[in-house]
């Protein structure tokens, strides 16, 4: 599948299973919207957001309600891009209002190392997202 520029996308889609769809919409819907994803649909069965490159995220309520263990077997986290340190700082400030808790706050923005600029968040189900700004846009404005 093309990314719109003639190249092949690296990811087709991601499915997220959450404990409560309303909470997932609140947290993930806000974050994905802030990162430029468009909501495609939302109903009682699920919701989806699409990135400009065509990649989409589909969310629905988990069929089995067991505690998620991020540090166990399975995917640890999803890493998404944001354009610029100022946007990263704004996401950090607003995230708690949308159901996110910051991970590694004492090391922000270099929890991944001195050359890596990112924000680490965890939703109320324990799902982690890392929001990364590329090095060329990592310097704060001002």
FENVENHU-V907385 format. One line per field, one symbol per residue. ss: DSSP state (H for helix, E for strand, C for the rest). phi: phi as a letter, one per 30 degrees, with the letter a starting at -180 (. if undefined). psi: psi as a letter, one per 40 degrees, with the letter a starting at -180 (. if undefined). Layout:
ss: ???
phi: ???
psi: ???
//
This chain:
ss: CECCCCCECCCCEEEEEECCHHHHHHHHHHHHHHCCCEEEEEECCEEEEECCCCCEEEEEECCCCCCCCCCCCCCCEEEEEECCHHHHHHHHHHHHHHCCEEECHHHCCCCCCCCCEEEEEECCCCCEEEEEECHHHCCCCC
phi: .dcjcjddddbdabcccbdbeddddeddedddddcjdcdcaabdclabbbdedjdbccbbdddccbddbdccdkddaccbcbcjdddddddedceddciccdchedcdccdckdcccaccbbddcjdcbcccceedcddddj
psi: hieeeeihidhdihhhhidhddddddddddddddeeihhdihaeeaiiihideeiihhhihidhgihhhdeahahdihhiiigidddddddddeddefeiihifdeehefdeidehhihhihieeehihhhhhiddeehii.
//
